[in-house]
């Protein structure tokens, strides 16, 4: 065994021992994040707004780096890691990079235009602004639409992509996706309901550190297997950011409809704006949003580049897997999990799983907390219990 290199040594470790290693690493990483979250939250000051303000707005006590970390992880979940890389792989170009660049522009608008207005009105929900600007009916209609979107679109997508990634990375093909989704959803629901926005935001920030590490690690390791950065330019057509025929983002859409979509998402979406509204001051909220915007500029490194590298590896029939077989991608959405499984060392998969589950829980918890906020403040308090 001593004469083998690390990859060969791990290849002969029995499956049960590998699984035990992954589980132990996963539990240790997740437990560390949980303890750190409790420690930080217990030392954060709260506002005088009471329990409701603590639960829905984090006690208006979040510092700028917590806001930034929470924004990053709420957005950079598995629906982005899996979905966007899968779209880049399918499109065979880098048109998806505009989703990240356009988001940065929209976030600057959020920090300089929308956030000062929201905070000057003392709002907790973005639909509350509709009430200030128009009337109660418009406010309620916006709240209901947000609720339906979170329940029937955002939460299912977060659970599906997270379960898909977990199942593929750890070869859990015998488990149906719904069972993995149910486990993640149950855990996330308990976390969101008992911890409130403050716990969700702090854990997001901590998991965001791990996500950045993994996000850079995967494309770097994949590039090494490909042959280096220079090998990317051997087929320059896959690096084109502006293309006419793109399922993801045709070039003309980037300067019209996509801009409006980004402004909606980053400036009026309760899941996103709620983090900035929970900042301890306008300056903290603005700095958090702007720092997250700067990270979106380089976000293509882990949201688009792995899909491109996976495409090139498939085209070249590269043998980078541990069993020596050529790298293959059964479905578009599986390019990122397959790449992780092929290039990441086995000992790191438990850590990766913890970060991945953390990102899934971030999106899921955020949607649940925002849905609870909208229902509690815009439906229950307005129509059911007005006291």
C-alpha positions as CSV (number, residue, x, y, z in Angstrom):
1,X,0.0,0.0,0.0
2,X,2.8,2.4,0.8
3,X,4.1,2.2,-2.8
4,X,0.9,3.4,-4.3
5,X,0.2,7.0,-4.9
6,X,-2.7,8.6,-3.0
7,X,-5.3,8.1,-5.8
8,X,-4.5,4.4,-6.1
9,X,-4.5,3.9,-2.4
10,X,-7.9,5.4,-2.0
11,X,-9.2,3.4,-4.9
12,X,-8.8,0.1,-3.0
13,X,-10.5,1.3,0.2
14,X,-13.7,-0.7,0.7
15,X,-16.9,1.1,-0.1
16,X,-18.1,0.8,3.5
17,X,-14.9,2.5,4.8
18,X,-15.2,5.3,2.2
19,X,-18.8,5.9,3.2
20,X,-17.9,6.0,6.8
21,X,-15.1,8.5,6.1
22,X,-17.5,10.7,4.1
23,X,-20.2,10.6,6.8
24,X,-17.7,11.5,9.6
25,X,-16.3,14.4,7.6
26,X,-19.8,15.5,6.7
27,X,-21.0,15.4,10.4
28,X,-17.8,17.1,11.6
29,X,-18.1,20.0,9.1
30,X,-21.9,20.4,9.6
31,X,-21.5,20.3,13.4
32,X,-18.7,22.9,13.3
33,X,-20.9,25.2,11.3
34,X,-23.8,24.7,13.7
35,X,-21.7,25.4,16.8
36,X,-20.1,28.4,15.2
37,X,-23.6,29.7,14.2
38,X,-24.9,29.3,17.7
39,X,-21.8,31.0,19.2
40,X,-22.0,34.0,16.8
41,X,-25.8,34.4,17.1
42,X,-25.7,34.4,20.9
43,X,-23.3,37.3,20.9
44,X,-25.2,39.4,18.3
45,X,-27.2,42.3,19.7
46,X,-30.9,42.5,18.8
47,X,-33.2,45.4,18.2
48,X,-36.0,46.4,20.5
49,X,-38.6,45.2,18.0
50,X,-39.4,42.1,19.9
51,X,-39.5,38.4,19.0
52,X,-41.2,38.9,15.6
53,X,-38.4,41.4,14.5
54,X,-35.8,38.9,15.7
55,X,-37.3,36.1,13.7
56,X,-38.2,37.9,10.5
57,X,-35.5,40.6,10.4
58,X,-32.6,39.1,12.4
59,X,-33.0,41.8,15.0
60,X,-31.7,44.3,12.5
61,X,-28.2,43.3,13.7
62,X,-26.4,41.8,10.7
63,X,-23.0,43.2,9.8
64,X,-22.0,43.8,6.2
65,X,-20.0,40.6,5.9
66,X,-22.8,38.5,7.2
67,X,-25.2,40.2,4.7
68,X,-22.7,39.6,1.9
69,X,-22.1,35.9,2.8
70,X,-25.8,35.2,3.1
71,X,-26.6,36.9,-0.2
72,X,-23.9,34.9,-1.9
73,X,-25.0,31.5,-0.5
74,X,-28.7,32.2,-1.0
75,X,-28.0,32.8,-4.7
76,X,-25.2,30.3,-5.3
77,X,-27.0,27.1,-4.4
78,X,-27.2,23.8,-6.3
79,X,-29.7,25.2,-8.8
80,X,-26.9,27.4,-9.9
81,X,-24.0,25.0,-9.5
82,X,-25.9,22.2,-11.2
83,X,-28.3,24.0,-13.4
84,X,-26.1,26.8,-14.8
85,X,-23.2,24.5,-15.4
86,X,-25.6,22.1,-17.1
87,X,-26.9,24.9,-19.3
88,X,-23.4,26.0,-20.3
89,X,-22.6,22.3,-21.1
90,X,-25.7,22.1,-23.3
91,X,-25.2,25.5,-25.0
92,X,-21.5,24.7,-25.7
93,X,-20.6,28.4,-25.0
94,X,-20.2,30.8,-22.2
95,X,-23.5,32.8,-22.7
96,X,-24.3,32.0,-19.1
97,X,-21.6,34.4,-18.0
98,X,-24.0,37.3,-18.6
99,X,-26.3,36.0,-15.9
100,X,-23.5,36.8,-13.4
101,X,-22.3,40.1,-15.0
102,X,-25.8,41.4,-15.3
103,X,-26.5,40.5,-11.7
104,X,-23.6,42.6,-10.5
105,X,-25.1,45.7,-12.3
106,X,-28.5,45.0,-10.7
107,X,-27.0,44.7,-7.3
108,X,-25.4,48.1,-7.6
109,X,-28.8,49.5,-8.4
110,X,-30.2,47.7,-5.3
111,X,-27.6,49.2,-3.0
112,X,-27.9,52.7,-4.3
113,X,-31.5,53.1,-5.2
114,X,-33.8,50.5,-3.7
115,X,-32.3,49.7,-0.3
116,X,-32.1,53.4,0.9
117,X,-35.8,53.7,0.1
118,X,-36.8,50.4,1.8
119,X,-34.9,51.2,4.9
120,X,-36.1,54.8,5.2
121,X,-39.7,53.4,5.3
122,X,-38.7,50.8,7.9
123,X,-39.9,47.9,5.7
124,X,-39.4,44.2,6.4
125,X,-41.0,43.0,3.2
126,X,-40.7,44.2,-0.4
127,X,-44.4,43.8,-0.9
128,X,-44.9,46.3,1.8
129,X,-43.4,48.9,-0.5
130,X,-46.2,48.1,-3.0
131,X,-48.6,49.1,-0.2
132,X,-46.7,52.4,0.3
133,X,-46.6,53.1,-3.4
134,X,-50.0,51.9,-4.4
135,X,-52.7,50.3,-2.2
136,X,-53.5,47.3,0.1
137,X,-54.8,45.2,-2.8
138,X,-51.6,45.6,-4.8
139,X,-49.6,44.8,-1.7
140,X,-51.6,41.6,-1.0
141,X,-51.5,40.5,-4.6
142,X,-47.7,40.9,-4.6
143,X,-47.4,38.9,-1.4
144,X,-49.6,36.1,-2.7
145,X,-47.5,35.8,-5.9
146,X,-44.3,35.7,-3.9
147,X,-45.7,33.0,-1.7
148,X,-46.8,30.8,-4.6
149,X,-43.4,31.3,-6.3
150,X,-41.5,30.2,-3.2
151,X,-43.7,27.2,-2.4
152,X,-44.1,25.8,-5.9
153,X,-41.0,26.9,-7.8
154,X,-38.0,27.9,-5.6
155,X,-38.2,25.3,-2.8
156,X,-38.8,22.3,-5.2
157,X,-35.9,23.4,-7.5
158,X,-33.5,23.8,-4.5
159,X,-34.4,20.3,-3.2
160,X,-34.3,18.6,-6.5
161,X,-30.9,19.9,-7.6
162,X,-29.5,19.3,-4.2
163,X,-30.8,15.7,-4.1
164,X,-29.6,15.1,-7.6
165,X,-26.0,16.3,-6.8
166,X,-25.8,14.3,-3.6
167,X,-27.1,11.1,-5.2
168,X,-24.7,11.3,-8.2
169,X,-21.6,12.3,-6.2
170,X,-22.0,9.4,-3.7
171,X,-23.5,6.9,-6.1
172,X,-26.7,6.6,-4.2
173,X,-28.6,5.5,-7.2
174,X,-30.7,3.1,-5.2
175,X,-32.3,6.0,-3.3
176,X,-35.1,7.8,-5.0
177,X,-34.7,11.6,-5.3
178,X,-37.8,12.3,-3.3
179,X,-36.4,10.5,-0.3
180,X,-33.2,12.6,-0.3
181,X,-35.2,15.7,-0.9
182,X,-37.5,14.9,2.0
183,X,-34.6,14.5,4.4
184,X,-33.0,17.7,3.3
185,X,-36.3,19.5,3.4
186,X,-37.2,18.3,6.9
187,X,-33.9,19.3,8.3
188,X,-34.0,22.7,6.6
189,X,-37.5,23.4,7.8
190,X,-36.6,22.7,11.4
191,X,-33.5,24.9,11.1
192,X,-35.4,27.8,9.5
193,X,-38.4,27.7,11.9
194,X,-36.4,27.4,15.1
195,X,-33.4,29.6,14.2
196,X,-35.0,32.5,12.4
197,X,-33.3,34.8,9.9
198,X,-30.3,35.5,12.1
199,X,-29.3,31.9,12.3
200,X,-30.0,31.4,8.6
201,X,-27.8,34.4,7.6
202,X,-24.9,33.5,9.9
203,X,-24.8,29.9,8.8
204,X,-25.0,31.1,5.2
205,X,-21.9,33.2,5.7
206,X,-20.0,30.3,7.2
207,X,-21.1,27.9,4.6
208,X,-20.2,30.5,2.0
209,X,-16.6,30.3,3.0
210,X,-16.6,26.6,2.3
211,X,-18.5,27.1,-1.0
212,X,-15.8,29.5,-2.2
213,X,-13.1,27.0,-1.4
214,X,-14.9,24.2,-3.2
215,X,-16.0,26.5,-6.0
216,X,-12.4,27.4,-6.9
217,X,-11.1,23.9,-6.1
218,X,-13.3,22.0,-8.6
219,X,-12.5,24.1,-11.7
220,X,-8.8,24.3,-10.7
221,X,-8.5,20.5,-10.4
222,X,-10.5,20.0,-13.6
223,X,-8.3,22.5,-15.5
224,X,-5.2,20.5,-14.3
225,X,-6.8,17.3,-15.7
226,X,-7.5,19.1,-18.9
227,X,-4.0,20.3,-19.3
228,X,-4.0,23.8,-18.1
229,X,-5.6,27.1,-18.9
230,X,-4.0,27.2,-22.4
231,X,-6.0,24.1,-23.4
232,X,-9.2,26.1,-22.9
233,X,-8.3,28.2,-26.0
234,X,-7.7,25.3,-28.3
235,X,-11.5,25.4,-29.0
236,X,-12.3,29.1,-28.6
237,X,-15.9,28.7,-29.8
238,X,-16.8,27.3,-26.3
239,X,-15.6,30.5,-24.7
240,X,-17.9,32.9,-26.6
241,X,-20.0,35.0,-24.3
242,X,-22.2,36.5,-27.0
243,X,-24.0,34.1,-29.3
244,X,-27.1,34.3,-31.4
245,X,-28.5,30.8,-30.8
246,X,-28.3,30.1,-27.1
247,X,-31.0,28.4,-25.0
248,X,-29.7,30.1,-21.9
249,X,-29.1,33.7,-23.0
250,X,-29.1,34.9,-26.7
251,X,-27.0,38.0,-26.9
252,X,-29.8,40.5,-27.5
253,X,-31.6,39.3,-24.4
254,X,-28.7,40.4,-22.2
255,X,-29.4,44.0,-23.0
256,X,-33.1,43.9,-22.6
257,X,-35.3,41.4,-20.8
258,X,-32.4,39.8,-18.7
259,X,-31.6,43.2,-17.2
260,X,-35.2,43.6,-16.0
261,X,-35.2,40.1,-14.6
262,X,-32.0,40.8,-12.7
263,X,-33.4,44.0,-11.3
264,X,-36.5,42.1,-10.1
265,X,-34.5,39.3,-8.6
266,X,-31.9,41.5,-6.7
267,X,-34.1,44.5,-5.9
268,X,-37.6,43.2,-5.2
269,X,-37.2,39.5,-4.4
270,X,-38.0,39.0,-0.7
271,X,-35.5,36.2,-0.3
272,X,-32.7,38.4,-1.4
273,X,-33.7,41.9,-0.1
274,X,-34.6,40.5,3.4
275,X,-30.9,39.9,4.2
276,X,-30.0,43.5,3.4
277,X,-33.0,44.8,5.4
278,X,-31.8,42.9,8.4
279,X,-28.5,44.8,8.4
280,X,-27.8,46.9,11.5
281,X,-27.5,50.1,9.3
282,X,-27.9,51.3,5.8
283,X,-24.2,51.4,5.4
284,X,-23.8,47.8,6.4
285,X,-26.6,46.7,4.0
286,X,-25.1,48.6,1.1
287,X,-21.5,47.3,1.8
288,X,-22.9,43.8,2.0
289,X,-24.7,44.0,-1.3
290,X,-21.8,45.7,-3.1
291,X,-19.3,43.1,-1.8
292,X,-21.6,40.3,-3.0
293,X,-21.8,42.1,-6.4
294,X,-18.0,42.1,-6.7
295,X,-18.1,38.3,-6.1
296,X,-20.7,37.9,-8.8
297,X,-18.3,39.3,-11.3
298,X,-16.0,36.3,-10.8
299,X,-18.8,33.9,-10.1
300,X,-18.5,32.4,-13.6
301,X,-15.4,30.6,-12.4
302,X,-17.5,28.1,-10.5
303,X,-20.9,28.6,-12.1
304,X,-19.9,28.4,-15.8
305,X,-16.3,27.3,-16.2
306,X,-16.8,23.7,-14.9
307,X,-19.5,23.1,-17.5
308,X,-17.1,24.3,-20.3
309,X,-14.3,22.1,-18.9
310,X,-16.6,19.1,-18.7
311,X,-17.6,19.6,-22.3
312,X,-14.0,19.7,-23.5
313,X,-13.2,16.6,-21.4
314,X,-16.0,14.7,-23.1
315,X,-15.0,15.9,-26.5
316,X,-11.4,14.7,-26.0
317,X,-12.6,11.4,-24.5
318,X,-10.3,12.1,-21.5
319,X,-9.7,9.4,-19.0
320,X,-9.7,11.2,-15.6
321,X,-11.9,8.9,-13.5
322,X,-10.4,6.7,-10.8
323,X,-11.3,3.5,-12.8
324,X,-9.5,4.8,-15.9
325,X,-12.7,5.0,-18.0
326,X,-13.3,8.1,-20.2
327,X,-15.2,11.0,-18.6
328,X,-18.8,10.9,-19.6
329,X,-21.9,13.0,-18.8
330,X,-25.2,11.1,-19.0
331,X,-27.4,14.2,-18.8
332,X,-26.7,17.9,-19.0
333,X,-27.5,18.6,-15.4
334,X,-25.1,15.9,-14.2
335,X,-21.9,17.6,-15.6
336,X,-21.0,19.3,-12.3
337,X,-21.6,16.2,-10.0
338,X,-19.7,14.0,-12.5
339,X,-16.8,16.4,-12.6
340,X,-16.7,16.6,-8.8
341,X,-16.7,12.9,-8.6
342,X,-13.9,12.6,-11.2
343,X,-11.4,15.3,-10.0
344,X,-11.9,15.7,-6.3
345,X,-10.0,13.4,-3.9
346,X,-12.1,10.9,-2.1
347,X,-11.2,12.3,1.4
348,X,-12.7,15.7,0.4
349,X,-16.1,14.4,-0.6
350,X,-17.5,14.5,2.9
351,X,-16.5,18.2,3.2
352,X,-17.9,18.9,-0.2
353,X,-21.2,17.2,0.7
354,X,-21.5,19.4,3.8
355,X,-20.9,22.5,1.8
356,X,-23.3,21.3,-0.9
357,X,-26.0,20.5,1.7
358,X,-25.3,23.9,3.3
359,X,-26.0,25.7,0.0
360,X,-29.2,23.7,-0.5
361,X,-30.4,24.5,3.0
362,X,-29.5,28.1,2.4
363,X,-31.8,28.5,-0.6
364,X,-34.5,26.3,1.0
365,X,-34.3,27.9,4.4
366,X,-34.3,31.4,2.9
367,X,-37.4,30.7,0.9
368,X,-39.1,29.2,3.9
369,X,-38.2,32.1,6.1
370,X,-39.2,34.7,3.5
371,X,-42.5,32.8,2.9
372,X,-43.1,32.8,6.7
373,X,-42.3,36.5,6.8
374,X,-44.7,37.4,4.0
375,X,-47.5,35.3,5.4
376,X,-47.0,36.5,8.9
377,X,-46.7,40.2,8.2
378,X,-48.7,40.6,5.0
379,X,-51.5,38.0,5.3
380,X,-51.9,36.9,9.0
381,X,-51.3,40.3,10.6
382,X,-53.3,42.2,8.0
383,X,-56.3,40.0,7.5
384,X,-56.4,37.4,10.3
385,X,-55.0,38.8,13.5
386,X,-54.8,42.6,13.3
387,X,-53.8,43.1,17.0
